[in-house]
Amino acid sequence: MSLDALALVTGASSGFGTDFARGLAARGYDLILVARREDRLRALATEIERDFMCRVEVIVADLAIDAERQRVCETALSLGKPVEVLINNAGLGLYGRFDAIPWEKERQMLDVDISAVVHLTKWFTRAMAARGRGYVLNIASTGAYQPTPLYASYCAAKAFVLSFSQAVNFELRKSGVSITVASPGISATEFLTVSKQQPTSFQKLTMMSSADVVRKSLKALFERRSTIVPGAVNRFMTQSETLLPSSLKTRIAFILMHSNESTHASESGSRD
């Protein structure tokens, strides 16, 4: 039986997004699924409605575009039930040398990874705070904890998400609304395949399943924890990095992220 509230998941057409949708449906939420790929969204909606007996709304939108984000917010408001859970999962990654990445691709990534997170968080937390209840999960990365050559702008964007989420969570501490930020490491999603980066030995060693990352992240969300780094190895790495000078952290990050493929060309990673 569905709760009298909605959960909205961005980037719901693949990877973490599909697992977040299934996990929230299992908890009794009706869903709003947002992504660009309509065919995948509708297939997932059909599956979830069949398996969990809940209602699923699909919104096809490009979250890099301000007007599209506004449309998502207004459509969600028009459905007649409050959005109690917001999962800001949509993300875009760029792998390669900074000077080889076209500005248009980089701007698109920053719009999705930063502007969309801030815009949707602002819109929905206002309504959540007015009701005195709500949960927001923002997705950062273990890359948020150190400068990372070859993922320079992507990891810097995730560092923004980490800092932003912790700060706003503190501001909202007496409102009944909490913001949790999850910082997964490399996971078994489409990210590396789409970015055309060959996985390094380190990435293969530390790769987690999408379902495991999502399960741990949802648990932290509903416990109203401010941060979570899923996976023991990932937690050890992020904690250890606080003890290292920035120059050494940067060099180590480059070694761990560098593959045998050329780093002069760049492609986009998984987005939705």
C-alpha positions in Angstrom: 0.0 0.0 0.0 1.4 3.4 -1.0 2.1 6.1 1.5 0.3 9.4 1.2 3.5 11.0 -0.2 5.8 10.8 -3.3 9.4 10.1 -3.8 11.1 11.8 -6.8 14.2 10.2 -8.4 16.3 12.0 -11.0 18.5 10.1 -13.4 16.1 7.2 -13.0 16.6 5.5 -16.3 19.8 3.5 -15.4 22.3 2.7 -12.7 21.7 3.9 -9.2 18.5 5.6 -10.3 16.7 2.4 -11.2 17.7 0.8 -7.9 16.7 3.9 -5.9 13.3 3.7 -7.6 12.8 0.0 -6.7 14.0 0.6 -3.2 11.6 3.4 -2.5 8.7 1.6 -4.1 9.5 -1.3 -1.7 9.1 1.2 1.1 5.6 2.1 0.0 6.2 5.3 -1.9 4.5 6.3 -5.1 7.2 7.6 -7.5 8.1 10.4 -9.9 10.8 9.2 -12.2 12.8 11.8 -14.1 15.4 11.3 -16.9 15.9 12.0 -20.6 15.4 8.5 -22.0 11.6 8.0 -22.1 11.7 4.4 -23.3 13.7 3.3 -20.3 11.7 5.3 -17.9 8.4 3.8 -19.1 9.8 0.3 -19.0 10.9 0.8 -15.4 7.6 2.4 -14.5 5.7 -0.6 -15.9 7.9 -3.0 -14.0 7.6 -1.1 -10.7 3.8 -0.7 -10.9 3.5 -4.4 -11.5 5.9 -5.6 -8.8 5.1 -3.1 -6.1 1.5 -2.0 -6.8 2.3 1.6 -6.6 1.7 4.6 -8.9 4.6 5.9 -11.0 4.7 9.2 -12.9 7.2 9.7 -15.6 8.7 13.1 -16.5 11.0 13.3 -19.5 13.4 16.2 -18.9 16.9 17.5 -19.5 18.0 18.8 -16.1 20.9 20.8 -17.7 18.2 23.2 -18.8 16.7 25.6 -16.2 13.2 25.7 -17.8 13.1 21.9 -17.8 14.0 21.8 -14.1 11.2 24.3 -13.4 8.8 22.1 -15.3 9.8 19.1 -13.3 9.1 21.0 -10.0 5.7 22.4 -11.2 4.6 19.0 -12.6 5.4 17.3 -9.3 3.5 20.0 -7.4 0.4 19.4 -9.6 0.1 15.7 -8.7 -1.8 16.4 -5.5 0.5 14.6 -3.1 3.6 16.0 -1.4 7.1 15.0 -2.4 8.5 13.6 0.8 11.7 12.2 -0.7 14.0 13.8 -3.2 16.9 11.8 -4.7 19.2 14.0 -6.7 20.9 11.2 -8.6 21.3 12.5 -12.1 24.9 13.1 -12.9 27.3 13.6 -15.8 31.0 12.7 -15.7 33.8 13.8 -18.0 37.1 11.9 -18.2 40.2 13.3 -19.9 42.6 16.2 -19.8 40.9 19.5 -18.9 42.3 21.3 -21.9 40.9 18.7 -24.3 37.3 18.8 -23.0 35.0 21.0 -25.1 33.4 23.8 -23.1 29.9 22.9 -24.1 30.3 19.5 -22.6 31.8 20.9 -19.5 29.1 23.5 -19.0 26.4 20.8 -19.5 28.1 18.7 -16.8 28.2 21.6 -14.3 24.6 22.4 -15.0 23.5 18.8 -14.2 25.9 18.1 -11.4 25.6 21.5 -9.6 22.8 23.7 -10.8 20.2 20.9 -11.0 21.1 19.7 -7.5 20.8 23.2 -6.0 17.7 24.1 -7.9 15.7 21.0 -7.0 16.9 21.0 -3.4 15.9 24.6 -3.0 12.4 24.1 -4.6 11.5 20.9 -2.7 13.0 21.7 0.7 10.9 24.8 1.0 7.7 22.8 0.6 9.1 20.0 2.9 10.0 22.5 5.6 6.5 24.0 5.4 5.1 20.6 6.2 7.7 19.8 8.8 8.9 16.6 7.1 11.2 15.5 4.3 14.3 13.7 3.1 16.8 14.7 0.5 19.6 12.5 -0.8 22.3 14.1 -2.9 25.0 12.0 -4.7 28.6 13.1 -4.4 31.6 10.8 -4.9 34.7 9.7 -3.2 36.3 12.0 -5.7 34.8 14.9 -3.7 37.5 14.3 -1.1 40.6 15.1 -3.2 41.6 16.9 -6.4 41.4 14.3 -9.2 43.3 14.9 -12.4 41.5 13.5 -15.5 38.2 14.0 -13.7 39.1 17.6 -12.6 35.8 19.4 -13.0 33.6 16.4 -12.2 35.3 15.7 -8.9 35.3 19.5 -8.1 31.6 19.5 -8.8 31.1 16.6 -6.4 33.1 18.4 -3.8 30.6 21.3 -4.2 27.7 18.8 -3.7 29.3 17.4 -0.5 30.0 20.8 1.0 26.6 22.3 -0.1 24.6 19.3 1.3 26.3 19.4 4.7 25.8 23.1 5.0 22.1 23.1 4.1 21.5 20.1 6.2 22.8 22.1 9.2 20.6 25.0 8.3 17.5 22.8 8.2 18.3 20.9 11.4 15.2 22.1 13.2 12.8 22.0 10.3 12.0 18.2 10.1 13.9 18.1 6.8 17.3 16.4 6.5 19.8 16.2 3.7 22.0 13.2 3.3 25.0 13.2 0.9 26.3 9.8 -0.3 29.8 9.5 -1.7 30.1 6.2 -3.6 33.3 5.1 -5.2 33.4 3.3 -8.5 30.3 1.2 -8.9 28.8 -1.3 -11.4 26.8 1.2 -13.4 27.1 2.5 -17.0 29.6 5.2 -15.9 32.8 3.7 -17.2 31.3 2.1 -20.3 29.7 5.4 -21.4 32.8 7.4 -20.7 34.9 4.9 -22.6 37.4 4.7 -19.8 39.0 1.3 -19.4 38.7 0.4 -15.7 42.0 0.5 -13.8 43.1 -2.2 -11.5 42.1 0.0 -8.5 38.6 0.5 -10.0 38.2 -3.2 -10.6 39.3 -4.0 -7.0 37.0 -1.5 -5.3 33.9 -1.7 -7.6 30.6 -2.1 -5.7 27.3 -3.2 -7.0 24.7 -0.5 -7.6 22.2 -2.3 -5.5 24.6 -2.4 -2.5 25.4 1.3 -2.8 21.7 2.2 -3.0 20.7 0.0 -0.1 23.3 1.6 2.2 22.5 5.1 1.0 18.7 4.7 1.6 19.4 3.3 5.1 21.5 6.4 5.9 18.8 8.7 4.3 16.0 7.4 6.5 18.3 7.5 9.6 18.8 11.2 8.7 22.6 10.8 8.7 24.3 13.8 7.1 26.9 11.8 5.2 27.7 8.2 4.1 30.6 6.7 2.1 29.4 3.3 1.1 32.0 0.5 1.3 34.8 -0.2 3.8 37.6 0.5 1.3 36.1 3.7 0.2 35.7 4.9 3.8 39.3 4.0 4.5 40.5 6.0 1.5 38.5 9.1 2.2 39.5 9.1 5.9 43.2 8.5 5.1 43.2 11.4 2.6 42.6 13.9 5.4 46.1 13.1 6.7 47.9 13.7 3.4 49.1 17.0 1.9 47.1 18.2 -1.2 50.0 17.7 -3.6 50.4 14.0 -2.6 46.6 13.4 -2.7 46.5 14.8 -6.2 49.3 12.6 -7.4 47.8 9.5 -5.9 44.4 10.3 -7.4 46.0 10.6 -10.8 47.8 7.2 -10.5 44.5 5.5 -9.4 42.4 7.1 -12.2 44.9 6.9 -15.0 44.1 4.1 -17.5 46.2 2.9 -20.4 43.8 4.7 -22.8 44.7 8.1 -24.1 43.7 10.9 -21.8 43.6 13.5 -24.5 40.1 12.7 -25.6 37.1 12.9 -23.4 33.6 11.5 -23.4 30.6 11.9 -21.1 29.9 9.5 -18.3 26.5 8.1 -17.1 23.9 10.8 -16.7 20.5 9.3 -16.4 
